[in-house]
Amino acid sequence: MRDAKGETAVERERERRRERERKHFITVARAIVSSSLSTSSLPPPSLSLSLSLTHATKPKPNPHKTINQPPNRTVVSVAGNGYVILAASTRLSTGYSILSREATKVCRLSEGVLVANAGFAGDGVTLQKVLKSRAVAYQHAHRRPMPVHAAAQLLGNTLYYKRFFPYYAFCLCAGLDEENKGAVYTYDAVGSHERVGFSCQGSGKDLIQPVLDNQLKSISPLALPAGPWKTTPLPKEEAVDLVKSAFVAAGERDIYTGDSVQIFVLTKEGLSEEVLELKKD
């Protein structure tokens, strides 16, 4: 039934409930404001709510993300009179997880050119596909295999072309020049390169490079007359033994270097491959 104002009992009860909720909301809001003003160390309710929402919605980091990790593979190259050596470990890993124990990092662009990469595996595979296609195009256009100096320039141009979103590859290019001398070119991520007598890239660089410097360079720059040097004085067999010893030593300290090492030796007679077994753990 309706009263004098035309309202039913249900409508009056609904109105009284709304009034109680409004008074309760005002009381709670005043208590929160007074407590925030009295305690300066506590943030206001809106800020604490936003912080809690931020932490609740923040994505968790991916432990298997590899693009921002340092190079986790090792490659070494040594140039001598009449030969060039390019060696690479076959372990492919990220963090403490071994993804493959037989992952090759070396590709052959032509009869006398080898390229290896020690960085991100995906970028390395993509870069090798690009280089192989351009090497085939060069051979069809010039009717001869690509020489090592042309391959070195091609690799540098390819890396520099992608400088704003670079290939995370860290490459070595090795081959024999026109004088049948070994040539090794070392690169950074954006294509800057130079020809050297030996070089190392990857996670084991800090362990192997000092050994190569000690065994293949002069004891002091004052011991011999200053001059450009492009090859190492060691015979081929001793250089191969030095590379093996360097990888064995690096495998004891570097968790990314292990399983086995592919050792390629390029001479005028052709290309030979040898596999050296390392620790599996």
C-alpha positions in Angstrom: 0.0 0.0 0.0 1.1 3.5 -0.6 1.3 6.2 2.0 0.4 9.9 1.8 3.5 10.6 -0.3 2.7 7.8 -2.7 5.6 5.5 -1.7 5.5 1.8 -0.9 7.2 0.1 2.0 9.8 -1.5 -0.4 10.7 1.9 -1.9 11.2 3.4 1.6 13.4 0.5 2.6 15.5 0.9 -0.5 16.0 4.6 0.2 17.0 4.0 3.8 19.6 1.4 2.6 21.1 3.9 0.1 21.4 6.5 2.9 23.2 4.1 5.2 25.7 3.1 2.4 26.4 6.7 1.6 27.1 7.6 5.3 29.3 4.5 5.6 31.3 5.5 2.5 31.8 9.0 3.8 33.0 7.7 7.2 35.5 5.3 5.6 36.8 8.0 3.3 37.4 10.5 6.1 39.2 7.8 8.1 41.6 7.0 5.2 42.3 10.7 4.6 43.0 11.4 8.2 45.3 8.4 8.6 47.3 9.4 5.4 47.7 13.0 6.7 48.9 11.8 10.1 51.4 9.3 8.7 53.8 11.0 6.2 55.7 7.8 5.3 52.6 6.1 3.9 51.6 7.0 0.3 48.1 8.2 -0.5 45.5 5.5 -1.2 45.4 6.2 -4.9 49.2 5.8 -5.2 49.3 2.6 -3.2 46.5 1.2 -5.3 48.4 2.1 -8.5 51.6 0.6 -7.2 49.9 -2.6 -6.3 48.3 -2.8 -9.7 51.7 -2.2 -11.3 53.3 -5.0 -9.4 50.4 -7.3 -10.0 50.4 -6.8 -13.8 54.2 -6.6 -14.4 55.3 -9.5 -16.6 57.8 -12.0 -15.3 61.2 -12.1 -17.0 61.9 -15.0 -19.3 64.8 -17.0 -18.0 65.4 -18.5 -21.5 65.7 -15.1 -23.3 68.9 -15.1 -25.3 69.0 -11.9 -27.3 70.4 -9.8 -24.5 72.8 -12.5 -23.3 76.5 -12.3 -24.1 78.0 -14.5 -26.9 77.8 -18.1 -25.5 79.9 -19.9 -28.2 83.6 -19.8 -29.0 85.4 -19.7 -32.3 89.2 -19.3 -33.0 91.1 -18.7 -36.2 94.8 -18.8 -36.9 96.5 -17.8 -40.2 99.9 -19.1 -41.3 102.0 -19.4 -44.4 100.1 -21.7 -46.7 97.3 -22.5 -44.3 94.5 -21.1 -42.2 92.8 -22.8 -39.2 89.2 -22.1 -38.1 87.9 -23.9 -35.0 84.5 -23.7 -33.3 82.9 -25.5 -30.3 79.7 -27.4 -31.0 77.8 -26.7 -27.8 74.7 -24.5 -28.1 73.4 -23.4 -24.8 71.5 -20.7 -23.0 72.0 -20.1 -19.3 72.5 -23.5 -17.7 70.5 -25.4 -20.4 72.3 -27.2 -23.2 70.1 -27.0 -26.3 72.4 -29.0 -28.6 75.8 -30.7 -28.5 76.3 -30.9 -32.3 75.6 -27.3 -33.5 78.0 -26.2 -36.2 79.0 -22.6 -36.3 81.1 -22.7 -39.5 79.9 -22.3 -43.1 81.9 -22.5 -46.3 81.2 -19.7 -48.7 83.5 -20.8 -51.5 86.5 -23.1 -52.1 88.8 -20.9 -50.1 86.6 -19.0 -47.6 85.1 -20.0 -44.3 82.9 -17.9 -42.0 82.1 -18.6 -38.3 79.9 -16.8 -35.8 79.9 -16.8 -32.0 76.8 -14.8 -31.1 73.1 -15.3 -31.2 72.2 -18.6 -33.0 69.2 -17.2 -34.9 71.1 -14.2 -36.2 74.0 -16.5 -37.1 71.9 -18.8 -39.2 70.1 -16.0 -41.0 73.5 -14.2 -41.7 74.9 -17.5 -43.2 71.9 -17.9 -45.5 72.3 -14.3 -46.8 76.1 -14.7 -47.3 75.7 -18.1 -49.2 73.1 -16.6 -51.6 75.3 -13.6 -52.3 78.4 -15.9 -52.8 76.4 -17.9 -55.4 75.4 -14.7 -57.1 79.0 -13.5 -57.2 80.2 -16.8 -58.7 77.6 -16.6 -61.5 78.4 -13.0 -62.2 82.2 -13.3 -62.2 82.5 -17.0 -63.2 84.9 -17.7 -60.4 84.7 -18.4 -56.7 84.6 -15.5 -54.3 88.1 -14.7 -52.9 88.7 -14.1 -49.3 89.1 -10.3 -49.5 85.8 -10.0 -51.4 84.1 -12.2 -48.8 85.5 -10.1 -46.0 84.2 -6.9 -47.6 80.8 -8.5 -48.3 80.5 -9.6 -44.7 81.4 -6.2 -43.4 78.9 -4.5 -45.7 76.2 -6.9 -44.7 76.7 -6.3 -41.0 76.9 -2.5 -41.5 73.7 -2.5 -43.6 71.9 -3.9 -40.5 73.7 -1.5 -38.0 70.4 0.0 -36.6 69.1 -3.5 -35.8 72.4 -5.5 -36.1 73.1 -9.2 -36.5 74.2 -10.3 -33.0 76.8 -12.6 -34.7 80.5 -11.6 -33.9 82.0 -13.3 -36.9 85.4 -14.5 -38.1 86.2 -14.8 -41.8 89.1 -17.0 -42.8 90.7 -18.0 -46.1 93.7 -18.0 -48.4 94.7 -14.9 -50.3 96.4 -14.6 -53.7 99.8 -15.3 -52.3 98.6 -18.5 -50.6 98.9 -17.0 -47.2 96.3 -17.3 -44.5 94.0 -14.4 -43.9 91.8 -13.9 -40.8 89.3 -11.0 -40.5 87.7 -10.3 -37.2 84.4 -8.3 -36.8 82.2 -6.6 -34.3 78.4 -6.5 -34.5 78.2 -3.6 -37.0 80.8 -4.7 -39.5 84.0 -3.0 -38.3 86.8 -5.4 -39.2 90.5 -5.8 -39.7 92.9 -8.4 -41.0 94.9 -10.1 -38.2 97.1 -13.1 -37.8 94.8 -14.8 -35.3 91.7 -14.0 -33.5 89.0 -15.3 -31.1 85.4 -14.5 -30.6 82.8 -15.7 -28.1 82.4 -16.6 -24.5 85.9 -18.2 -24.3 87.7 -15.1 -25.7 88.9 -13.9 -22.3 90.5 -17.3 -21.7 91.9 -18.1 -25.2 93.1 -14.7 -26.5 95.8 -14.3 -23.9 97.2 -17.8 -24.8 97.3 -16.9 -28.5 98.9 -13.5 -27.7 101.6 -15.3 -25.7 102.4 -18.0 -28.2 101.9 -16.3 -31.5 103.0 -12.7 -30.9 106.4 -11.2 -30.2 107.4 -11.1 -26.5 107.7 -7.4 -26.7 107.1 -4.8 -29.4 110.7 -3.7 -28.9 112.1 -7.1 -29.5 111.5 -7.0 -33.3 111.3 -4.1 -35.7 107.8 -2.6 -35.9 105.9 -3.6 -39.0 102.6 -5.1 -40.2 102.2 -8.8 -39.5 99.4 -10.8 -41.0 100.4 -14.5 -40.5 101.8 -16.5 -37.6 105.3 -18.1 -37.7 104.2 -21.6 -36.4 104.0 -24.6 -38.7 100.6 -26.0 -39.4 100.9 -29.0 -37.1 102.0 -26.9 -34.1 99.3 -24.3 -34.7 96.7 -27.0 -34.7 98.0 -28.4 -31.4 98.0 -24.9 -30.0 94.3 -24.4 -30.9 93.4 -27.8 -29.3 95.2 -26.9 -26.1 93.5 -23.5 -26.0 90.0 -25.1 -26.3 90.8 -27.8 -23.7 91.8 -25.1 -21.3 88.8 -22.9 -22.0 86.5 -25.9 -21.6 87.6 -26.3 -18.0 86.5 -22.8 -17.1 83.8 -21.8 -19.5 80.4 -23.6 -19.2 79.5 -22.6 -22.8 82.6 -24.2 -24.3 82.4 -28.0 -24.4 81.2 -31.3 -26.0 83.5 -31.1 -29.0 85.4 -28.8 -31.3 85.3 -28.7 -35.1 88.8 -27.8 -36.5 88.9 -26.9 -40.2 92.3 -26.6 -41.9 92.3 -24.9 -45.3 95.3 -25.3 -47.6 95.9 -25.1 -51.3 95.3 -28.9 -51.4 91.8 -28.5 -50.0 89.8 -28.4 -46.8 90.2 -30.9 -44.0 88.1 -31.3 -40.8 89.0 -32.8 -37.5 86.8 -33.2 -34.4 88.3 -32.9 -30.9 86.2 -34.2 -28.0 85.8 -32.0 -24.9 84.1 -32.4 -21.5 80.4 -33.2 -21.7 79.4 -31.5 -18.5 
